[in-house]
Amino acid sequence: MTDATTRAAELLKSHRESIDRLDAILVFTLAQRFKHTQSVGRLKAEHALPPSDPVREEAQIARLTDLAKQADLDPDFAKKFLAFIIQEVIKHHEQHQS
């Protein structure tokens, strides 16, 4: 194995370890987010509020798009990601109302 190959393997390992840590952060962050949205769902159900809030959703998408641009992340990806999360949240809210 050459020095360059060894160095590449070390860099690859380091990147993968960082990715693994970031994946864990994402999972735990999403879990915390869903705990809060579940509380929101219960509140909405208790007060007969609709499961979705299109005005808030639109504002959140705009906010996340701005954050994505600041972070040099593809804004379209960020919108799709948030749209997926919002759909999951609404699904949970609808379950509370049933």
N, C-alpha and C positions, 0 to 999 in steps of 0.2 A: 504494500500500500504506500502510495507516495505521500509526501507532506501535504500536498494540496488536497488529496483525497481525504486524508485524516482531518484536516481543517474543515473541509466541507461537511464531513460527518458530524463533527463537533458543532458546527453552526446549525446544521439540520436538527440535531438533538436539542439544542438551545431554543430554536424557534418552536419546535413541537412542545417543549415543556411550557413555553409561554402561551401557546395556543391552548394547551390543557388547562392552565390556570385561568385563562380568560373564559373558556367554556364553563368552568365551575362558577366563575363570577356571574356569567350570564344566567345560568340555571338558578342560582340562589337569588339573583336580582329579580328574575321573572317570578319566582315563588313569592317573594315579598310583594311584588306588584299585584299578583293575583289575590293575595290575602287582603290587600286594601280594596281591590275591586269587588271581592266577595262581600266585604262589609258594606260597600256602596250598594251592591245588589240587595242586600237584606234591608237596608234603609229605604231603598226605592220600593221594595215590596211592602214594607210596613206602612208606607205613606202613599201607596197607590200611584207611584210615579212611573212613567214609561221606562222600559228597560234600556232604551237607547236615547242619546242626547245628540242629535245631529249637529247642533251649533258647537257644542264642546268638541265633538269628534273632528269637525272641520278645523277648529282652532288648534287642536292637538296635532293634526296632520301638518298644518302650516308651521307650528313650532318645531316639530321634529324635522321638517324639511330644512328649516334654518339651521338647526343643530347639526344635521348631516352635512350641510355645506361647510359649516365651521370646522367640522371634524374631517373634512375631505373624504366623506363617504357618499356614495352614489345616492342622491335624494330619491330617485325612483325606487331603489331597494328599500330605503328607510320607510317610504310611504307604504310599500307592499307589506313590510314587516309590521308596521303599526296597524294597517288594515286587518291583517291576520289576527293580531292581538285583540283589537277592538271586536272583531267577530266572535272570538272566544269569550270575551267578557260579556257581550250581549247574550250569547247562548246561556251562560251561567245566570245572568240576571233573569232571563226568561224562565229558567228552571225554578228560581225562587218564587216567581209569580204564579206558578202552576199550582 
